[in-house]
Amino acid sequence: RRVIPLGGSVRVELEARTGGALEAELDRDAWRALALQVGDGATAVPRAVRVFPAH
């Protein structure tokens, strides 16, 4: 969906196959290594999960 640079890291807004939204935060080196473009498919494996209620 969207890529947001945050200093030394990058926040990536992802869309799950189910249509739900996910956010991933990567350091810039990891982001460059992935070389993802908007619309590319990717697999996300959570290490720390935080769930916030919808407003």
PDB file as gemmi writes it, atoms N, CA and C in Angstrom:
CRYST1    1.000    1.000    1.000  90.00  90.00  90.00 P 1                      
ATOM      1  N   ARG A   1       0.821  -1.199   0.000  1.00  0.00           N  
ATOM      2  CA  ARG A   1       0.000   0.000   0.000  1.00  0.00           C  
ATOM      3  C   ARG A   1       0.863   1.260   0.000  1.00  0.00           C  
ATOM      4  N   ARG A   2       1.736   1.355   1.032  1.00  0.00           N  
ATOM      5  CA  ARG A   2       2.470   2.614   1.177  1.00  0.00           C  
ATOM      6  C   ARG A   2       3.785   2.374   1.912  1.00  0.00           C  
ATOM      7  N   VAL A   3       4.793   3.198   1.612  1.00  0.00           N  
ATOM      8  CA  VAL A   3       6.100   3.137   2.265  1.00  0.00           C  
ATOM      9  C   VAL A   3       6.362   4.487   2.915  1.00  0.00           C  
ATOM     10  N   ILE A   4       6.736   4.469   4.209  1.00  0.00           N  
ATOM     11  CA  ILE A   4       6.948   5.705   4.952  1.00  0.00           C  
ATOM     12  C   ILE A   4       8.360   5.689   5.546  1.00  0.00           C  
ATOM     13  N   PRO A   5       9.283   6.524   5.032  1.00  0.00           N  
ATOM     14  CA  PRO A   5      10.623   6.597   5.612  1.00  0.00           C  
ATOM     15  C   PRO A   5      10.564   7.224   7.009  1.00  0.00           C  
ATOM     16  N   LEU A   6      11.313   6.652   7.961  1.00  0.00           N  
ATOM     17  CA  LEU A   6      11.337   7.142   9.342  1.00  0.00           C  
ATOM     18  C   LEU A   6      12.780   7.225   9.835  1.00  0.00           C  
ATOM     19  N   GLY A   7      13.557   8.119   9.328  1.00  0.00           N  
ATOM     20  CA  GLY A   7      14.950   8.212   9.756  1.00  0.00           C  
ATOM     21  C   GLY A   7      15.725   6.976   9.341  1.00  0.00           C  
ATOM     22  N   GLY A   8      16.181   6.166  10.325  1.00  0.00           N  
ATOM     23  CA  GLY A   8      16.964   4.971  10.037  1.00  0.00           C  
ATOM     24  C   GLY A   8      16.142   3.747   9.702  1.00  0.00           C  
ATOM     25  N   SER A   9      14.819   3.883   9.713  1.00  0.00           N  
ATOM     26  CA  SER A   9      13.963   2.735   9.410  1.00  0.00           C  
ATOM     27  C   SER A   9      12.895   3.127   8.390  1.00  0.00           C  
ATOM     28  N   VAL A  10      12.149   2.121   7.973  1.00  0.00           N  
ATOM     29  CA  VAL A  10      11.078   2.325   6.993  1.00  0.00           C  
ATOM     30  C   VAL A  10       9.843   1.588   7.492  1.00  0.00           C  
ATOM     31  N   ARG A  11       8.703   2.262   7.507  1.00  0.00           N  
ATOM     32  CA  ARG A  11       7.438   1.611   7.846  1.00  0.00           C  
ATOM     33  C   ARG A  11       6.725   1.298   6.539  1.00  0.00           C  
ATOM     34  N   VAL A  12       6.270   0.062   6.434  1.00  0.00           N  
ATOM     35  CA  VAL A  12       5.596  -0.399   5.225  1.00  0.00           C  
ATOM     36  C   VAL A  12       4.173  -0.786   5.593  1.00  0.00           C  
ATOM     37  N   GLU A  13       3.205  -0.199   4.915  1.00  0.00           N  
ATOM     38  CA  GLU A  13       1.805  -0.573   5.112  1.00  0.00           C  
ATOM     39  C   GLU A  13       1.482  -1.662   4.098  1.00  0.00           C  
ATOM     40  N   LEU A  14       1.057  -2.810   4.617  1.00  0.00           N  
ATOM     41  CA  LEU A  14       0.785  -3.983   3.783  1.00  0.00           C  
ATOM     42  C   LEU A  14      -0.702  -4.296   3.763  1.00  0.00           C  
ATOM     43  N   GLU A  15      -1.139  -4.939   2.710  1.00  0.00           N  
ATOM     44  CA  GLU A  15      -2.518  -5.415   2.634  1.00  0.00           C  
ATOM     45  C   GLU A  15      -2.487  -6.936   2.606  1.00  0.00           C  
ATOM     46  N   ALA A  16      -3.143  -7.555   3.582  1.00  0.00           N  
ATOM     47  CA  ALA A  16      -3.201  -9.015   3.659  1.00  0.00           C  
ATOM     48  C   ALA A  16      -4.122  -9.555   2.569  1.00  0.00           C  
ATOM     49  N   ARG A  17      -3.955 -10.814   2.245  1.00  0.00           N  
ATOM     50  CA  ARG A  17      -4.833 -11.442   1.241  1.00  0.00           C  
ATOM     51  C   ARG A  17      -6.291 -11.362   1.648  1.00  0.00           C  
ATOM     52  N   THR A  18      -6.542 -11.327   2.959  1.00  0.00           N  
ATOM     53  CA  THR A  18      -7.912 -11.246   3.465  1.00  0.00           C  
ATOM     54  C   THR A  18      -8.470  -9.837   3.371  1.00  0.00           C  
ATOM     55  N   GLY A  19      -7.632  -8.868   2.974  1.00  0.00           N  
ATOM     56  CA  GLY A  19      -8.071  -7.489   2.852  1.00  0.00           C  
ATOM     57  C   GLY A  19      -7.736  -6.644   4.062  1.00  0.00           C  
ATOM     58  N   GLY A  20      -7.258  -7.264   5.138  1.00  0.00           N  
ATOM     59  CA  GLY A  20      -6.880  -6.523   6.338  1.00  0.00           C  
ATOM     60  C   GLY A  20      -5.577  -5.765   6.134  1.00  0.00           C  
ATOM     61  N   ALA A  21      -5.316  -4.831   7.033  1.00  0.00           N  
ATOM     62  CA  ALA A  21      -4.106  -4.011   6.953  1.00  0.00           C  
ATOM     63  C   ALA A  21      -3.079  -4.465   7.981  1.00  0.00           C  
ATOM     64  N   LEU A  22      -1.802  -4.413   7.589  1.00  0.00           N  
ATOM     65  CA  LEU A  22      -0.680  -4.723   8.468  1.00  0.00           C  
ATOM     66  C   LEU A  22       0.355  -3.623   8.308  1.00  0.00           C  
ATOM     67  N   GLU A  23       1.137  -3.384   9.360  1.00  0.00           N  
ATOM     68  CA  GLU A  23       2.275  -2.482   9.258  1.00  0.00           C  
ATOM     69  C   GLU A  23       3.522  -3.245   9.649  1.00  0.00           C  
ATOM     70  N   ALA A  24       4.586  -3.045   8.897  1.00  0.00           N  
ATOM     71  CA  ALA A  24       5.878  -3.657   9.211  1.00  0.00           C  
ATOM     72  C   ALA A  24       6.911  -2.543   9.272  1.00  0.00           C  
ATOM     73  N   GLU A  25       7.836  -2.654  10.217  1.00  0.00           N  
ATOM     74  CA  GLU A  25       8.920  -1.685  10.305  1.00  0.00           C  
ATOM     75  C   GLU A  25      10.240  -2.414  10.098  1.00  0.00           C  
ATOM     76  N   LEU A  26      11.030  -1.907   9.152  1.00  0.00           N  
ATOM     77  CA  LEU A  26      12.305  -2.523   8.786  1.00  0.00           C  
ATOM     78  C   LEU A  26      13.408  -1.481   8.862  1.00  0.00           C  
ATOM     79  N   ASP A  27      14.639  -1.927   9.143  1.00  0.00           N  
ATOM     80  CA  ASP A  27      15.732  -0.967   9.028  1.00  0.00           C  
ATOM     81  C   ASP A  27      15.995  -0.751   7.535  1.00  0.00           C  
ATOM     82  N   ARG A  28      16.646   0.356   7.217  1.00  0.00           N  
ATOM     83  CA  ARG A  28      16.812   0.728   5.802  1.00  0.00           C  
ATOM     84  C   ARG A  28      17.602  -0.312   5.005  1.00  0.00           C  
ATOM     85  N   ASP A  29      18.589  -0.948   5.632  1.00  0.00           N  
ATOM     86  CA  ASP A  29      19.367  -1.969   4.920  1.00  0.00           C  
ATOM     87  C   ASP A  29      18.487  -3.151   4.523  1.00  0.00           C  
ATOM     88  N   ALA A  30      17.620  -3.591   5.434  1.00  0.00           N  
ATOM     89  CA  ALA A  30      16.700  -4.697   5.125  1.00  0.00           C  
ATOM     90  C   ALA A  30      15.737  -4.282   4.015  1.00  0.00           C  
ATOM     91  N   TRP A  31      15.257  -3.055   4.070  1.00  0.00           N  
ATOM     92  CA  TRP A  31      14.335  -2.548   3.049  1.00  0.00           C  
ATOM     93  C   TRP A  31      15.002  -2.552   1.673  1.00  0.00           C  
ATOM     94  N   ARG A  32      16.235  -2.051   1.619  1.00  0.00           N  
ATOM     95  CA  ARG A  32      16.958  -2.023   0.333  1.00  0.00           C  
ATOM     96  C   ARG A  32      17.197  -3.437  -0.196  1.00  0.00           C  
ATOM     97  N   ALA A  33      17.537  -4.359   0.697  1.00  0.00           N  
ATOM     98  CA  ALA A  33      17.812  -5.742   0.283  1.00  0.00           C  
ATOM     99  C   ALA A  33      16.573  -6.402  -0.323  1.00  0.00           C  
ATOM    100  N   LEU A  34      15.390  -6.071   0.198  1.00  0.00           N  
ATOM    101  CA  LEU A  34      14.154  -6.650  -0.336  1.00  0.00           C  
ATOM    102  C   LEU A  34      13.800  -6.090  -1.707  1.00  0.00           C  
ATOM    103  N   ALA A  35      14.132  -4.822  -1.940  1.00  0.00           N  
ATOM    104  CA  ALA A  35      13.862  -4.154  -3.219  1.00  0.00           C  
ATOM    105  C   ALA A  35      12.403  -4.288  -3.644  1.00  0.00           C  
ATOM    106  N   LEU A  36      11.487  -4.187  -2.699  1.00  0.00           N  
ATOM    107  CA  LEU A  36      10.058  -4.292  -3.013  1.00  0.00           C  
ATOM    108  C   LEU A  36       9.533  -3.012  -3.648  1.00  0.00           C  
ATOM    109  N   GLN A  37       8.572  -3.182  -4.516  1.00  0.00           N  
ATOM    110  CA  GLN A  37       7.858  -2.067  -5.125  1.00  0.00           C  
ATOM    111  C   GLN A  37       6.392  -2.176  -4.728  1.00  0.00           C  
ATOM    112  N   VAL A  38       5.684  -1.053  -4.735  1.00  0.00           N  
ATOM    113  CA  VAL A  38       4.257  -1.068  -4.420  1.00  0.00           C  
ATOM    114  C   VAL A  38       3.565  -2.041  -5.362  1.00  0.00           C  
ATOM    115  N   GLY A  39       2.769  -2.956  -4.804  1.00  0.00           N  
ATOM    116  CA  GLY A  39       2.055  -3.951  -5.584  1.00  0.00           C  
ATOM    117  C   GLY A  39       2.730  -5.315  -5.606  1.00  0.00           C  
ATOM    118  N   ASP A  40       3.998  -5.391  -5.179  1.00  0.00           N  
ATOM    119  CA  ASP A  40       4.695  -6.680  -5.117  1.00  0.00           C  
ATOM    120  C   ASP A  40       4.099  -7.560  -4.028  1.00  0.00           C  
ATOM    121  N   GLY A  41       4.175  -8.857  -4.204  1.00  0.00           N  
ATOM    122  CA  GLY A  41       3.777  -9.807  -3.174  1.00  0.00           C  
ATOM    123  C   GLY A  41       4.939 -10.053  -2.224  1.00  0.00           C  
ATOM    124  N   ALA A  42       4.638 -10.309  -0.973  1.00  0.00           N  
ATOM    125  CA  ALA A  42       5.676 -10.591   0.025  1.00  0.00           C  
ATOM    126  C   ALA A  42       5.072 -11.441   1.132  1.00  0.00           C  
ATOM    127  N   THR A  43       5.934 -12.109   1.881  1.00  0.00           N  
ATOM    128  CA  THR A  43       5.507 -12.879   3.046  1.00  0.00           C  
ATOM    129  C   THR A  43       5.986 -12.156   4.291  1.00  0.00           C  
ATOM    130  N   ALA A  44       5.094 -11.955   5.246  1.00  0.00           N  
ATOM    131  CA  ALA A  44       5.444 -11.289   6.508  1.00  0.00           C  
ATOM    132  C   ALA A  44       5.346 -12.297   7.643  1.00  0.00           C  
ATOM    133  N   VAL A  45       6.395 -12.373   8.451  1.00  0.00           N  
ATOM    134  CA  VAL A  45       6.417 -13.252   9.622  1.00  0.00           C  
ATOM    135  C   VAL A  45       6.575 -12.361  10.850  1.00  0.00           C  
ATOM    136  N   PRO A  46       5.556 -12.274  11.693  1.00  0.00           N  
ATOM    137  CA  PRO A  46       5.623 -11.358  12.842  1.00  0.00           C  
ATOM    138  C   PRO A  46       6.610 -11.821  13.912  1.00  0.00           C  
ATOM    139  N   ARG A  47       7.341 -10.862  14.489  1.00  0.00           N  
ATOM    140  CA  ARG A  47       8.213 -11.127  15.634  1.00  0.00           C  
ATOM    141  C   ARG A  47       7.608 -10.529  16.894  1.00  0.00           C  
ATOM    142  N   ALA A  48       7.018  -9.375  16.767  1.00  0.00           N  
ATOM    143  CA  ALA A  48       6.350  -8.718  17.893  1.00  0.00           C  
ATOM    144  C   ALA A  48       5.008  -8.227  17.367  1.00  0.00           C  
ATOM    145  N   VAL A  49       3.939  -8.683  17.960  1.00  0.00           N  
ATOM    146  CA  VAL A  49       2.603  -8.339  17.469  1.00  0.00           C  
ATOM    147  C   VAL A  49       1.931  -7.394  18.448  1.00  0.00           C  
ATOM    148  N   ARG A  50       1.399  -6.298  17.915  1.00  0.00           N  
ATOM    149  CA  ARG A  50       0.598  -5.371  18.709  1.00  0.00           C  
ATOM    150  C   ARG A  50      -0.716  -5.172  17.970  1.00  0.00           C  
ATOM    151  N   VAL A  51      -1.808  -5.338  18.673  1.00  0.00           N  
ATOM    152  CA  VAL A  51      -3.133  -5.201  18.075  1.00  0.00           C  
ATOM    153  C   VAL A  51      -3.822  -4.015  18.726  1.00  0.00           C  
ATOM    154  N   PHE A  52      -4.366  -3.132  17.895  1.00  0.00           N  
ATOM    155  CA  PHE A  52      -5.066  -1.956  18.382  1.00  0.00           C  
ATOM    156  C   PHE A  52      -6.520  -2.036  17.934  1.00  0.00           C  
ATOM    157  N   PRO A  53      -7.452  -1.703  18.819  1.00  0.00           N  
ATOM    158  CA  PRO A  53      -8.868  -1.767  18.435  1.00  0.00           C  
ATOM    159  C   PRO A  53      -9.200  -0.726  17.369  1.00  0.00           C  
ATOM    160  N   ALA A  54     -10.103  -1.087  16.489  1.00  0.00           N  
ATOM    161  CA  ALA A  54     -10.563  -0.152  15.458  1.00  0.00           C  
ATOM    162  C   ALA A  54     -11.437   0.907  16.108  1.00  0.00           C  
ATOM    163  N   HIS A  55     -11.341   2.129  15.594  1.00  0.00           N  
ATOM    164  CA  HIS A  55     -12.154   3.233  16.138  1.00  0.00           C  
ATOM    165  C   HIS A  55     -13.363   3.460  15.294  1.00  0.00           C  
TER     166      HIS A  55                                                      
END                                                                             
